[in-house]
Amino acid sequence: MTINEIQDEVIEEFSDFDDWMDKYQLLIDLGNDLEVLDDKYKTEQNLIDGCQSRVWLQCDYVDGLLQFTADSDALIVKGIIALLIKVINGHTPQEIIDADLYFIERIGLREHLSPTRSNGLLAMVKRVKAYALAFSIKG
């Protein structure tokens, strides 16, 4: 599936809920389903600056595709990074660089986050794009 197809699925999934408490629960569920990040990746290098909570993001380049794993010590933030990974995982660096991550606005995520969490989300997106750029240069 393309990044946009996955984003459209996410938008549809979130549109099933009118109440933001239900949407937060969906985020928490996504976070709980996230593959466990090995402790060896919970390093300063993988910590995302700009997040109030601690968020670690590991990226590996496998057969031309980027594979992301992550963790956070906050439930909703872990859900946010899980949602971002769901959209961009398993794509080429160029696809990620070119991606317009419109799902964030369409599901109303940014407007329903505190300013510090919104800044953290922006930092997560920047880190993902930075990994994609770095691997596109190496590749």
Secondary structure as GFF3:
##gff-version 3
##sequence-region A 1 139
A	DSSP	alpha_helix	3	15	.	.	.	ID=ss1
A	DSSP	alpha_helix	20	33	.	.	.	ID=ss2
A	DSSP	three_ten_helix	39	41	.	.	.	ID=ss3
A	DSSP	beta_strand	55	62	.	.	.	ID=ss4
A	DSSP	beta_strand	65	72	.	.	.	ID=ss5
A	DSSP	alpha_helix	75	88	.	.	.	ID=ss6
A	DSSP	alpha_helix	93	98	.	.	.	ID=ss7
A	DSSP	alpha_helix	103	106	.	.	.	ID=ss8
A	DSSP	three_ten_helix	110	112	.	.	.	ID=ss9
A	DSSP	alpha_helix	115	138	.	.	.	ID=ss10
###
